[in-house]
Amino acid sequence: MERTDDIQSCQNEPEEDVPKSSPFDFVMKQFQGKKPSPGKREEQPSAIKKFFRGFDFGKSEGKNRKETEETEINNSGANDQSEKQDLSVEDGLAHHISEAESPSGEQRFNQFMQKLGKKPNSKNLDLNNCELSAADVTELASLLPFLPELEEINLSWNGCVGGTLKALTVHLQHVNLLKVLRLNNCRLTAEDVTSLGEAFEIVPQLEELDLSWNSNIGGKLSLLTKKLQKGCKIKLLKITDCNLTAKDGESLAEILNVIPNLEVLDLSINKHIGCSMKVLAQDLKNVPGLKELNLHMCGLKQDSLQGLDTALQHLAELRKLDISCNKEIGGGFKDSTAHLASLKNLEVLDLHQCCVTEEDMTVLSQVIPLLSSLQELNLSSNKNVGVSSHPLLGRLRFLPKLKSVSVSNCGLREESFSSLAEAALHLPELEILDLSWNKCVGGNLKLLWGALKLATEIQVLRLSSCNLVAEDLALLTLLTQDGHLARLQKLDLSYNNNISDEGWVVFCQGLAVFKELAELDVSLRPSSSRDCGTWFSALLAALTKLPALAELGMQRWVLSESQRKRLESFNQDNKRNVRFDC
């Protein structure tokens, strides 16, 4: 730029200032004779000066050749240095131009997220189920230095993350504020687990780690746990369905003392970890602030249950205990509930499908009513409960905070159902009631009349396969006409094949009052079918008055051609988006 300015300044110079002696003298005056002004950068040699460098135009006769040669050598050295400076400036300028043309870190991150169809968020990186490739993981790693405020990373359900995690973990020091890392179903390998363990020390703020649905972790958990250091801040650890072994359970037990802040431990669907439950339970005393313990389908046995009960005396803060789908603990409650009753903060107790025996029910009838904070109780799929459940169900009245009661498929008898109905009168906060697969309900729904009138908060009512009859549906209709069940959102009446067409007509005529109803299921039993009668027209008329309805189950009802066309055109005609499951 300066060279051009110099030439232009020559061209613009007034004629009277131009020396008459020779063109060469003029050139040398303009390009060699100038001195830098104070405070200004020294001008670089011009193209013309470089051109004339080294030429001899007849210097004065009084100057000897030696002086001339020395002067030329000195000038040449100075000019070479000047030329180097000139090249350095040009290189620097090119570098700055290149930087200006390259996208910034923030721009690169935005482009990366846009490519994946996600909105950029510098604090929460949610790439769940984005079909990431190995190249995407590598590119993401290069972007971490530009995300210093990042607190959450979710790469779940991206199978290609497996085998490439190290490319990411080696850059985690750039996001040392990271608190949440979710890697569900990423096909993690042993190398991934090792690299993740090595990264723990560079993410000291990590509070939540979810590695669920990575089956290759099984047998290798020690590669991770041995890297945990004392003072670790992890509060949530989920390792669901990771094929954990008894050895993994022991490895986990060993590090509970270095994660004293743990509040949620989810080991569900690891069928082989039950063998180490006694060892694990002994060390649960090291996490006294634990609030949720999920051991669903962990292969627990009666001796596991005994060890767990001993641990409960140290878990006063526990809010949720799930030991469901452990069929071999059935019969073990009679010797393992001594400390269960001490859980005054327990809100959720899930015992479904545990093969609970009559003896177990006798003990649980004494213990469960003492859980004064209990909000959810699930005893479903314990078929032997029905024989001796009436003492427990009757004592639910002492748990006024109950919001959800599930006794599906418990073989209830009329006496037990009656006890539950009476207790429900004292459960004003009840929101979910599941009585499905209890045949005694059919024809006896009237026993719940009083409770359903008082249950102003009821949102979910499940009565699937209860042998309901037209009289039961008429009762529901009557309740709604009196303004009850106004907040009902889900109603399951499926697999009740004994309801007559007249019963369905009466029900559908009163259906319009369920203004908040979102899901309705009236499907028939499998391997059965039945023509959809005159009640179909009443059903469609009611649907137009149910603004919240999003799903209607009608499996195995046989529709005529005209009925099917009316159903298919319903959404278009009424500008709705109801999902019909027929």
C-alpha positions in Angstrom: 0.0 0.0 0.0 2.9 2.4 0.9 4.7 1.7 -2.4 1.7 2.8 -4.4 1.3 5.9 -2.3 4.9 6.8 -2.9 4.5 6.5 -6.7 1.3 8.5 -6.6 3.1 11.2 -4.5 5.7 11.4 -7.3 3.1 11.8 -9.9 1.3 14.5 -8.0 4.5 16.6 -7.3 4.4 20.1 -8.9 6.7 20.4 -12.0 8.8 23.3 -10.6 10.0 21.1 -7.7 11.4 18.5 -10.0 15.2 18.6 -10.3 16.5 19.2 -13.8 19.8 17.3 -13.4 18.6 13.8 -14.1 15.7 11.4 -13.7 17.8 9.2 -11.5 18.5 12.0 -9.0 14.7 12.6 -8.8 13.9 9.0 -8.1 16.6 8.6 -5.5 15.4 11.8 -3.8 11.9 10.6 -3.6 12.6 7.0 -2.5 15.9 7.1 -0.7 16.2 10.5 0.7 13.0 10.5 2.8 13.4 10.1 6.5 10.7 8.8 8.8 8.7 11.4 10.7 8.7 11.1 14.4 6.1 8.7 15.7 5.7 7.1 12.3 6.7 3.6 11.2 9.8 3.6 9.0 8.8 3.3 5.4 9.6 0.0 3.6 11.8 0.0 0.4 9.8 0.6 -2.8 9.7 -1.5 -5.8 11.8 1.1 -7.8 14.4 1.2 -5.0 14.7 -2.6 -5.1 15.0 -2.4 -8.9 18.0 0.0 -8.8 19.7 -1.7 -5.9 23.2 -2.9 -6.9 23.6 -0.7 -10.0 26.6 1.7 -10.4 25.6 4.9 -12.1 29.1 6.5 -12.0 29.8 7.7 -8.4 32.2 10.7 -7.8 35.8 10.2 -9.0 37.2 11.1 -5.6 35.6 8.1 -3.9 37.9 5.0 -4.3 36.5 1.6 -5.3 37.1 0.1 -1.8 34.8 2.7 -0.2 32.3 2.2 -2.9 32.3 -1.6 -2.4 32.0 -1.2 1.4 29.1 1.2 1.0 27.3 -1.1 -1.4 27.8 -4.0 1.0 26.5 -2.0 3.9 23.6 -0.8 1.9 22.9 -4.3 0.7 22.8 -5.6 4.3 20.4 -2.8 5.4 18.2 -3.3 2.4 18.1 -7.1 3.0 17.0 -6.5 6.5 14.4 -4.0 5.3 13.2 -6.6 2.8 12.9 -9.2 5.6 10.8 -6.7 7.6 8.7 -6.1 4.6 8.0 -9.8 4.1 7.3 -10.1 7.8 4.7 -7.4 7.6 3.2 -9.0 4.6 3.0 -12.4 6.3 1.4 -10.9 9.3 -1.1 -9.1 7.2 -1.9 -12.3 5.4 -2.4 -14.1 8.7 -4.8 -11.5 10.0 -6.7 -11.6 6.7 -6.9 -15.4 7.0 -8.2 -15.1 10.6 -10.8 -12.5 9.5 -12.0 -14.8 6.8 -12.2 -17.9 9.2 -15.4 -18.4 11.3 -15.1 -17.7 15.0 -15.5 -20.5 17.5 -19.0 -19.3 18.2 -19.9 -19.3 14.5 -18.5 -22.8 14.2 -20.5 -24.1 17.1 -23.7 -22.5 15.7 -23.0 -24.0 12.3 -22.4 -27.4 13.9 -25.7 -27.3 15.8 -27.6 -26.0 12.8 -26.3 -29.0 10.8 -27.8 -31.3 13.4 -31.1 -29.4 13.5 -30.6 -28.2 17.0 -30.7 -24.7 18.6 -27.3 -23.6 20.0 -27.2 -23.3 23.8 -23.8 -22.5 25.4 -24.9 -24.0 28.7 -26.9 -27.1 27.7 -25.7 -29.3 24.8 -28.5 -31.6 24.0 -27.6 -33.9 21.1 -29.8 -36.8 22.2 -30.7 -39.2 19.3 -29.0 -37.0 16.6 -27.4 -39.9 14.7 -23.9 -38.5 15.4 -21.0 -39.9 13.4 -17.5 -40.4 14.7 -16.5 -37.3 12.7 -19.2 -35.4 14.5 -17.8 -36.4 17.9 -14.3 -35.3 16.8 -15.7 -32.0 15.6 -17.6 -31.5 18.8 -14.4 -32.1 20.8 -12.7 -29.3 18.9 -15.5 -26.9 19.8 -15.3 -27.4 23.6 -12.7 -24.7 24.0 -15.3 -22.2 22.9 -17.9 -23.4 25.4 -16.5 -22.4 28.8 -19.9 -22.0 30.4 -21.2 -25.5 29.4 -23.0 -27.3 32.2 -24.8 -30.2 30.5 -23.9 -32.6 27.8 -26.4 -35.2 26.5 -25.1 -37.6 23.8 -27.6 -40.3 24.5 -28.9 -42.7 21.9 -26.0 -42.1 19.5 -24.4 -45.5 18.8 -21.4 -44.0 17.1 -20.2 -42.4 20.2 -18.9 -45.8 21.3 -15.2 -46.2 20.6 -14.7 -42.4 20.1 -15.4 -41.0 23.5 -11.7 -40.4 24.3 -11.6 -37.8 21.5 -14.1 -35.9 23.6 -12.9 -36.6 27.2 -9.4 -35.3 26.5 -10.9 -31.8 25.9 -13.2 -31.8 28.9 -10.8 -29.5 30.8 -12.2 -26.7 28.7 -15.6 -27.2 30.3 -14.7 -27.6 33.9 -18.1 -26.2 35.0 -19.8 -29.4 33.6 -22.4 -30.7 36.0 -24.4 -33.2 33.9 -23.2 -35.9 31.5 -25.7 -38.3 29.9 -24.4 -41.1 27.7 -27.4 -43.5 27.5 -27.2 -46.2 24.8 -24.0 -45.0 23.2 -22.5 -48.5 22.8 -19.6 -47.5 25.1 -16.5 -49.8 25.1 -14.0 -50.6 27.8 -11.7 -47.9 26.3 -14.5 -45.4 26.6 -15.1 -46.3 30.2 -11.4 -46.0 31.0 -11.1 -42.5 29.3 -14.2 -41.4 31.1 -12.7 -42.4 34.4 -9.5 -40.5 33.6 -11.6 -37.4 32.9 -13.1 -37.2 36.4 -10.3 -35.1 37.8 -10.8 -32.4 35.1 -14.6 -32.1 35.6 -14.6 -31.5 39.4 -18.2 -30.0 39.3 -19.8 -33.1 37.8 -23.0 -33.9 39.7 -25.0 -36.2 37.3 -23.7 -39.2 35.4 -26.0 -41.4 33.4 -24.5 -44.4 31.6 -27.7 -46.5 31.2 -28.3 -49.0 28.4 -24.6 -49.6 27.6 -24.3 -53.4 27.9 -20.6 -53.5 27.4 -20.0 -51.8 30.7 -20.8 -55.0 32.5 -17.7 -56.5 34.1 -15.7 -53.3 33.5 -17.2 -50.8 36.0 -14.0 -50.8 38.1 -12.2 -49.1 35.2 -14.5 -46.1 36.0 -15.0 -46.4 39.8 -11.3 -46.7 40.7 -10.7 -43.2 39.2 -13.2 -41.6 41.5 -11.5 -39.5 44.2 -12.6 -38.5 47.6 -14.7 -35.4 47.6 -16.4 -36.2 44.3 -19.6 -34.1 43.9 -21.7 -36.7 42.1 -25.3 -36.6 43.2 -26.9 -38.8 40.6 -25.6 -42.1 39.2 -27.7 -44.1 36.7 -26.4 -47.4 35.3 -29.6 -49.0 34.2 -29.5 -52.2 32.1 -25.7 -52.3 31.7 -25.3 -56.0 32.3 -23.5 -55.4 35.6 -22.0 -58.3 37.4 -21.6 -59.2 41.0 -18.0 -57.9 40.7 -19.3 -54.6 39.4 -21.6 -54.4 42.5 -18.6 -54.9 44.7 -16.6 -52.2 42.8 -19.5 -49.8 43.3 -19.7 -50.6 47.0 -16.0 -49.7 47.4 -16.5 -46.2 46.1 -19.6 -45.1 48.0 -17.4 -43.6 50.6 -15.9 -41.1 48.1 -19.3 -40.0 46.8 -21.0 -38.9 50.1 -23.3 -36.4 48.2 -25.0 -39.2 46.3 -28.8 -38.7 46.2 -30.0 -40.9 43.3 -28.7 -44.5 42.6 -30.3 -46.4 39.8 -29.1 -49.9 39.2 -32.3 -51.2 37.7 -32.5 -54.1 35.2 -29.1 -55.6 36.1 -30.2 -59.1 36.9 -26.8 -60.3 38.1 -26.0 -57.6 40.6 -28.3 -59.1 43.2 -25.5 -61.5 44.2 -23.5 -58.6 45.6 -26.4 -56.7 47.2 -25.4 -57.7 50.7 -22.0 -56.2 50.2 -23.4 -53.1 48.5 -26.1 -52.6 51.2 -23.4 -52.6 53.9 -21.8 -49.6 52.3 -25.0 -47.6 51.7 -24.4 -46.1 55.2 -21.7 -43.9 53.4 -24.4 -42.1 51.5 -26.8 -40.9 54.2 -28.3 -38.3 51.9 -29.6 -40.9 49.4 -33.1 -39.9 48.2 -33.8 -42.5 45.5 -32.8 -46.1 45.3 -33.9 -48.1 42.3 -33.3 -51.8 42.4 -36.0 -52.8 39.9 -35.2 -56.2 38.4 -31.9 -56.7 40.0 -32.1 -60.3 40.8 -32.6 -59.7 44.6 -33.3 -62.6 46.9 -34.5 -63.0 50.4 -31.0 -62.5 51.9 -30.6 -59.4 49.7 -33.7 -58.0 51.2 -32.4 -58.6 54.7 -29.2 -56.7 54.0 -31.1 -53.9 52.4 -33.4 -53.5 55.4 -30.4 -53.2 57.6 -29.1 -50.4 55.4 -32.4 -48.5 55.6 -31.6 -47.4 59.2 -28.9 -45.1 57.7 -31.1 -43.7 54.9 -33.4 -41.4 56.7 -33.7 -39.0 53.7 -34.9 -41.8 51.3 -37.8 -40.6 49.2 -38.2 -43.4 46.7 -37.6 -47.1 47.0 -38.2 -49.4 44.0 -37.5 -53.1 44.5 -40.1 -54.2 42.0 -39.8 -57.3 39.7 -37.6 -59.2 42.1 -39.7 -62.3 42.3 -37.4 -64.2 44.6 -37.8 -61.8 47.5 -41.4 -63.1 48.0 -41.7 -64.5 51.5 -38.8 -62.5 52.8 -40.6 -59.4 54.0 -41.6 -61.1 57.3 -37.9 -60.9 58.4 -36.9 -57.8 56.6 -39.1 -54.8 57.5 -37.7 -53.8 60.8 -36.3 -50.6 59.5 -38.7 -49.9 56.6 -41.1 -48.3 59.0 -38.5 -45.7 60.0 -38.5 -44.1 56.6 -40.6 -41.1 57.6 -39.7 -39.2 54.4 -40.5 -42.1 52.0 -42.9 -40.9 49.2 -42.8 -43.8 46.7 -42.8 -47.5 47.4 -42.9 -49.9 44.5 -43.3 -53.6 45.2 -45.0 -54.7 42.1 -44.4 -58.2 40.8 -42.5 -59.4 43.9 -44.4 -62.5 44.5 -45.6 -61.1 47.9 -47.1 -63.9 50.0 -49.9 -63.9 52.6 -47.3 -63.7 55.4 -45.6 -60.8 53.7 -48.9 -59.0 53.5 -49.5 -59.5 57.2 -46.2 -57.8 58.0 -46.6 -55.0 55.4 -50.1 -54.3 56.8 -48.4 -53.2 60.0 -45.5 -51.3 58.4 -46.9 -49.4 55.3 -49.5 -47.4 57.3 -46.6 -46.0 59.3 -45.0 -44.3 56.2 -46.7 -41.0 56.9 -45.2 -39.2 53.9 -46.2 -41.9 51.3 -47.7 -40.6 48.1 -47.3 -43.6 45.7 -47.9 -47.2 46.5 -47.6 -49.9 43.8 -48.6 -53.5 44.8 -49.6 -54.6 41.3 -49.1 -58.1 39.9 -48.8 -59.8 43.3 -51.6 -62.3 42.7 -51.6 -63.6 46.3 -52.2 -60.2 47.7 -56.0 -60.5 47.3 -56.4 -63.2 49.8 -55.1 -61.1 52.7 -55.0 -57.6 51.4 -58.1 -56.1 53.1 -56.2 -55.2 56.4 -53.6 -53.2 54.4 -56.0 -51.6 52.0 -58.3 -50.6 54.9 -55.4 -49.0 56.7 -54.5 -46.8 53.7 -56.8 -44.3 55.3 -53.9 -43.4 57.6 -51.9 -42.1 54.6 -53.8 -39.0 53.6 -51.0 -37.8 51.3 -51.5 -40.8 48.9 -51.8 -39.6 45.3 -51.4 -43.0 43.5 -52.6 -46.5 44.4 -51.9 -49.4 42.0 -53.3 -52.8 42.9 -53.7 -54.1 39.3 -53.8 -57.9 38.9 -53.8 -58.5 42.7 -56.6 -61.0 42.7 -58.7 -58.7 44.9 -61.9 -60.1 46.4 -65.0 -58.2 47.2 -64.0 -57.8 50.8 -60.6 -56.3 49.9 -62.3 -54.0 47.3 -64.7 -52.9 49.8 -61.9 -52.1 52.3 -60.1 -50.1 49.6 -63.3 -48.2 48.8 -63.8 -47.2 52.4 -60.2 -46.1 52.8 -60.4 -44.0 49.6 -62.9 -41.8 51.4 -60.0 -40.5 53.4 -57.7 -39.9 50.4 -58.6 -36.4 49.2 -55.4 -36.0 47.2 -55.8 -39.2 45.1 -54.9 -38.7 41.5 -54.3 -42.2 40.1 -56.3 -45.3 40.9 -55.5 -48.6 39.1 -57.8 -51.5 39.7 -57.2 -53.3 36.4 -57.4 -57.1 36.1 -59.4 -57.5 39.3 -62.7 -59.3 38.4 -64.4 -58.4 41.6 -64.8 -54.8 40.5 -67.3 -55.7 37.8 -70.9 -55.0 39.1 -69.4 -53.6 42.3 -68.1 -50.2 41.1 -70.9 -48.7 43.2 -68.7 -49.4 46.2 -66.5 -46.6 45.0 -69.3 -44.2 44.6 -68.5 -42.2 47.7 -64.8 -42.2 47.1 -65.1 -41.0 43.5 -67.4 -38.2 44.5 -64.8 -37.0 47.0 -61.8 -37.6 44.8 -61.8 -34.2 43.2 -58.2 -34.5 42.0 -58.5 -37.9 40.3 -56.8 -37.8 36.9 -56.2 -41.4 35.9 -58.7 -44.2 36.4 -57.8 -47.7 35.1 -60.5 -50.3 35.0 -59.1 -52.6 32.3 -60.3 -56.2 32.3 -62.5 -55.8 35.4 -65.6 -57.6 34.1 -67.5 -54.3 34.0 -71.2 -54.3 33.0 -73.5 -51.6 31.7 -74.5 -50.7 35.3 -70.9 -49.7 36.1 -70.7 -47.4 33.0 -74.1 -45.9 34.0 -72.6 -45.1 37.4 -69.6 -43.3 35.8 -72.0 -41.3 33.6 -74.1 -40.3 36.6 -71.0 -39.1 38.5 -69.9 -36.9 35.7 -73.4 -35.4 35.4 -73.1 -34.4 39.0 -69.8 -32.6 38.3 -67.5 -35.3 39.6 -64.4 -36.6 37.8 -64.1 -33.3 36.1 -60.3 -33.5 36.0 -60.1 -37.0 34.6 -57.4 -37.2 31.9 -57.0 -40.9 31.3 -59.8 -43.5 31.4 -59.0 -47.2 30.6 -62.1 -49.3 30.1 -60.5 -51.9 27.8 -61.0 -55.6 27.8 -64.5 -55.4 29.3 -66.3 -57.5 26.7 -69.5 -57.9 28.8 -70.7 -54.4 28.4 -73.7 -54.3 26.2 -74.3 -51.9 23.3 -76.9 -50.2 25.4 -74.3 -49.6 28.1 -71.9 -48.1 25.6 -74.7 -45.8 24.3 -75.4 -44.4 27.7 -71.8 -43.9 28.4 -71.1 -42.2 25.1 -74.0 -39.8 25.6 -72.5 -38.6 28.9 -68.9 -38.6 27.7 -68.9 -35.0 26.6 -68.5 -33.7 30.1 -64.9 -35.0 30.4 -63.4 -31.8 29.1 -59.9 -32.7 30.2 -59.9 -36.3 28.9 -56.9 -36.9 26.8 -56.8 -40.7 26.5 -59.7 -43.2 26.3 -59.4 -46.9 25.7 -62.5 -49.1 24.9 -60.6 -51.9 23.1 -61.8 -55.5 23.3 -59.8 -58.5 24.5 -57.3 -60.1 22.2 -58.6 -62.9 20.1 -62.1 -61.4 20.2 -64.1 -59.1 18.0 -67.5 -57.4 17.8 -69.4 -55.2 15.5 -69.5 -51.6 16.5 -73.2 -50.9 17.1 -75.4 -47.9 17.3 -73.2 -46.3 20.0 -70.6 -45.4 17.4 -72.6 -42.3 16.3 -73.0 -41.2 19.9 -69.2 -41.7 20.3 -68.3 -39.5 17.4 -70.8 -36.8 18.5 -69.1 -36.8 22.0 -65.6 -36.6 20.5 -66.4 -33.2 18.9 -67.0 -31.9 22.4 -63.8 -33.3 23.9 -61.2 -30.7 23.1 -58.3 -32.4 24.9 -58.8 -35.9 23.5 -55.6 -37.0 21.7 -55.9 -40.8 21.6 -58.8 -43.3 21.3 -58.2 -47.1 21.6 -60.8 -49.2 19.7 -58.9 -52.4 18.9 -60.9 -55.3 17.7 -64.1 -53.4 17.2 -65.3 -54.2 13.7 -66.4 -51.0 11.8 -68.6 -51.0 8.8 -67.4 -49.3 5.7 -69.4 -46.1 6.4 -68.2 -46.0 10.0 -64.6 -46.3 9.0 -65.0 -43.5 6.5 -66.5 -41.3 9.1 -63.7 -42.1 11.5 -61.0 -41.4 8.8 -62.6 -38.0 8.0 -63.2 -37.0 11.6 -59.9 -35.1 12.0 -60.2 -33.3 8.8 -63.8 -32.4 9.3 -63.3 -31.2 12.8 -59.7 -29.8 12.5 -58.5 -32.2 15.1 -55.5 -34.6 15.4 -56.9 -37.5 17.4 -54.9 -40.8 17.1 -57.4 -43.7 16.5 -56.0 -47.1 17.5 -58.3 -49.5 15.7 
